């Protein structure tokens, strides 16, 4: 399959509220009050955890039949350790997660061996898990500076 480019925008609103958009969908993002936000929505690092659990869930739905695993119910608990002193520039520690842990909850009548093979496949196949677990080439495309009238400057 060819490479598909996904796109999103994140537009800062009042305070720390951000409206993130992709295709025809919008998500509100904020910070908890303890980090200077108004606590009206999940923050970006919580969205990362949610994206991982959602991706694992979607992969489970797409491939369960291939492994003969009927999913009566499936959900993922995700948690991560992040030292906020890094973000707040209070210490020289990693700014992102140092560890992310997840637990799969599966309600099924499939044999344990089937479920284990299925989970191993799921872990190898989840694009968000792969993005988190392996270095990705992150690069700035450019900077567009506009003056207060909305005109783009050189």
ABEGO torsion letter per residue (X at the ends): XBBBBBBBBBBBBBEABBBBBBEABBBBBBBBAAAGBAGABBBAAAAAAAAAAAAAAAAAAAAAAAAGBBBABBBBBBBBBBBAAAAAGABBBBABBABBBBBBBBBBABBAAAAAAAAAAAAAABAAAAAAABBBBBBBAEBBBBBAAGBBBX
